[in-house]
Amino acid sequence: MRIAFVIRALQAGGAETQLCLLATGLARRGHHVTVVTLYPGGLWWDKLLSDGTVTLTSVMKRGPLDLWRGVVRLRRLLIEGRHEVLYAFLFGGAIHAMASSIRLPMRRVVGLRGSAIDFAAYGIRYRVAVYAGIAAANQADQIIVNSGAGRDYYHSLGLRPGQSIVLPNGIDCDRFAPSEKARLAFRRENDLGDREFVVAVVGRLDPMKGHQDLLHACAQLNVDAAVRILMVGDGEPSYRRRLERLAEDLGLARKLSWLPIRGIIEQVYQGSDVLCLPSRFGEGFSNVVGEAMACGTFPLVTDVGDSRHIVGDYGVVVPPCNPEALRLGLQQIASMSLDDRIRIGLEARRRIIAEFSASQMIAATEAILERARRTDGSHEGN
């Protein structure tokens, strides 16, 4: 197949991770794969360039209002590439891809991530983008959603039920694996004691991620071991400053480390005792939960999106927006013996390998795209 992926940009993020894993996996299976971004650059842009298995290009938009230029340039790329299947990621990719591919002889697929969104936490432009993205996705021949929670939520916003299918994210279980050597090296590099109880939060700094709830939980935590908290991720500088002030007010500043998202994120999981996902809303299938479990790291998650399903019996699940529940979850994990945490961590890894491996996701996506390619498109010409 000749496949074109379209996404806004390739910064660090869960959707971007999945797109690149899928694009390179399909290319290695013999398909001709092109990845088109609206804006160039980013962590995954550099990784795809160095990998060299896919064609990478950008329409070079100048900004959010430069819609016409993005649509025209994307359409030209699609025509020149003679693509059979167009796979757009997220709302921005869907809007541009559907507008650019009108009357072109290709099947059109849209991939949506995330789930219930608290629109009050964002501006009106975000709400408009979501509903415009739903309208664009409804023009596709197939819609792929990465969680049951996301599918149900987007259906409530108007997504057409008959075109959607749930396909969970895939985890690279060769890259994400336990390593005592990496654990010790990471702890030395970041001045973490071997006996310290290390809690990592991995994700962008955003109100939906619930960092503030974890800080409140840790301020009341009563455990024997010294606690260290790793905030791993980037975001708006003003929001980070708010979290830093909160940590100061709660007396946590000395227990807290701020780390950027790095290409060797697996070392964060390997070096931590707990991966905490304290999200308040918006999660679909969280990559970080699956990646941490593949590394044998104990997960503590809020019951948002499909996190409970991912964790299964191999972690602790608590209600969202509830610092006291997070505190109790942390105390429960800290009270376990190291042997018990390691045993549960290895069982968690086996669950990820069996249910959510990258190879399974790539093979399932390949089958969906092949089926779409062979099917007459009922939306062509819309």
Secondary structure in CASP SS format (residue, H / E / C, confidence):
PFRMAT SS
TARGET T0000
AUTHOR 0000-0000-0000
METHOD secondary structure of the structure
MODEL  1
M C 1.00
R E 1.00
I E 1.00
A E 1.00
F E 1.00
V E 1.00
I E 1.00
R C 1.00
A C 1.00
L C 1.00
Q C 1.00
A C 1.00
G C 1.00
G H 1.00
A H 1.00
E H 1.00
T H 1.00
Q H 1.00
L H 1.00
C H 1.00
L H 1.00
L H 1.00
A H 1.00
T H 1.00
G H 1.00
L H 1.00
A H 1.00
R H 1.00
R C 1.00
G C 1.00
H C 1.00
H E 1.00
V E 1.00
T E 1.00
V E 1.00
V E 1.00
T E 1.00
L C 1.00
Y C 1.00
P C 1.00
G C 1.00
G C 1.00
L H 1.00
W H 1.00
W H 1.00
D H 1.00
K H 1.00
L H 1.00
L H 1.00
S H 1.00
D H 1.00
G C 1.00
T C 1.00
V C 1.00
T E 1.00
L E 1.00
T E 1.00
S E 1.00
V C 1.00
M C 1.00
K C 1.00
R C 1.00
G C 1.00
P C 1.00
L C 1.00
D C 1.00
L H 1.00
W H 1.00
R H 1.00
G H 1.00
V H 1.00
V H 1.00
R H 1.00
L H 1.00
R H 1.00
R H 1.00
L H 1.00
L H 1.00
I H 1.00
E H 1.00
G H 1.00
R C 1.00
H C 1.00
E C 1.00
V E 1.00
L E 1.00
Y E 1.00
A E 1.00
F E 1.00
L H 1.00
F H 1.00
G H 1.00
G H 1.00
A H 1.00
I H 1.00
H H 1.00
A H 1.00
M H 1.00
A H 1.00
S H 1.00
S C 1.00
I C 1.00
R C 1.00
L C 1.00
P C 1.00
M C 1.00
R E 1.00
R E 1.00
V E 1.00
V E 1.00
G E 1.00
L E 1.00
R C 1.00
G C 1.00
S C 1.00
A C 1.00
I C 1.00
D C 1.00
F H 1.00
A H 1.00
A H 1.00
Y C 1.00
G C 1.00
I H 1.00
R H 1.00
Y H 1.00
R H 1.00
V H 1.00
A H 1.00
V H 1.00
Y H 1.00
A H 1.00
G H 1.00
I H 1.00
A H 1.00
A H 1.00
A H 1.00
N C 1.00
Q C 1.00
A C 1.00
D C 1.00
Q E 1.00
I E 1.00
I E 1.00
V E 1.00
N C 1.00
S C 1.00
G H 1.00
A H 1.00
G H 1.00
R H 1.00
D H 1.00
Y H 1.00
Y H 1.00
H H 1.00
S H 1.00
L C 1.00
G C 1.00
L C 1.00
R C 1.00
P H 1.00
G H 1.00
Q H 1.00
S E 1.00
I E 1.00
V E 1.00
L C 1.00
P C 1.00
N C 1.00
G C 1.00
I E 1.00
D C 1.00
C C 1.00
D C 1.00
R C 1.00
F C 1.00
A C 1.00
P C 1.00
S C 1.00
E H 1.00
K H 1.00
A H 1.00
R H 1.00
L H 1.00
A H 1.00
F H 1.00
R H 1.00
R H 1.00
E H 1.00
N C 1.00
D C 1.00
L C 1.00
G C 1.00
D C 1.00
R C 1.00
E C 1.00
F E 1.00
V E 1.00
V E 1.00
A E 1.00
V E 1.00
V E 1.00
G C 1.00
R C 1.00
L E 1.00
D C 1.00
P H 1.00
M H 1.00
K H 1.00
G C 1.00
H H 1.00
Q H 1.00
D H 1.00
L H 1.00
L H 1.00
H H 1.00
A H 1.00
C H 1.00
A H 1.00
Q C 1.00
L C 1.00
N C 1.00
V C 1.00
D C 1.00
A C 1.00
A C 1.00
V E 1.00
R E 1.00
I E 1.00
L E 1.00
M E 1.00
V E 1.00
G C 1.00
D C 1.00
G E 1.00
E C 1.00
P H 1.00
S H 1.00
Y H 1.00
R H 1.00
R H 1.00
R H 1.00
L H 1.00
E H 1.00
R H 1.00
L H 1.00
A H 1.00
E H 1.00
D H 1.00
L C 1.00
G C 1.00
L C 1.00
A H 1.00
R H 1.00
K H 1.00
L E 1.00
S E 1.00
W E 1.00
L E 1.00
P C 1.00
I C 1.00
R C 1.00
G C 1.00
I C 1.00
I C 1.00
E H 1.00
Q H 1.00
V H 1.00
Y H 1.00
Q H 1.00
G H 1.00
S C 1.00
D C 1.00
V E 1.00
L E 1.00
C E 1.00
L E 1.00
P C 1.00
S C 1.00
R C 1.00
F C 1.00
G C 1.00
E C 1.00
G C 1.00
F C 1.00
S C 1.00
N H 1.00
V H 1.00
V H 1.00
G H 1.00
E H 1.00
A H 1.00
M H 1.00
A H 1.00
C C 1.00
G C 1.00
T C 1.00
F E 1.00
P E 1.00
L E 1.00
V E 1.00
T E 1.00
D C 1.00
V C 1.00
G C 1.00
D C 1.00
S H 1.00
R H 1.00
H H 1.00
I H 1.00
V H 1.00
G C 1.00
D C 1.00
Y C 1.00
G C 1.00
V E 1.00
V E 1.00
V E 1.00
P C 1.00
P C 1.00
C C 1.00
N C 1.00
P H 1.00
E H 1.00
A H 1.00
L H 1.00
R H 1.00
L H 1.00
G H 1.00
L H 1.00
Q H 1.00
Q H 1.00
I H 1.00
A H 1.00
S C 1.00
M C 1.00
S C 1.00
L H 1.00
D H 1.00
D H 1.00
R H 1.00
I H 1.00
R H 1.00
I H 1.00
G H 1.00
L H 1.00
E H 1.00
A H 1.00
R H 1.00
R H 1.00
R H 1.00
I H 1.00
I H 1.00
A H 1.00
E H 1.00
F C 1.00
S E 1.00
A H 1.00
S H 1.00
Q H 1.00
M H 1.00
I H 1.00
A H 1.00
A H 1.00
T H 1.00
E H 1.00
A H 1.00
I H 1.00
L H 1.00
E H 1.00
R H 1.00
A H 1.00
R H 1.00
R H 1.00
T C 1.00
D C 1.00
G C 1.00
S C 1.00
H C 1.00
E C 1.00
G C 1.00
N C 1.00
END
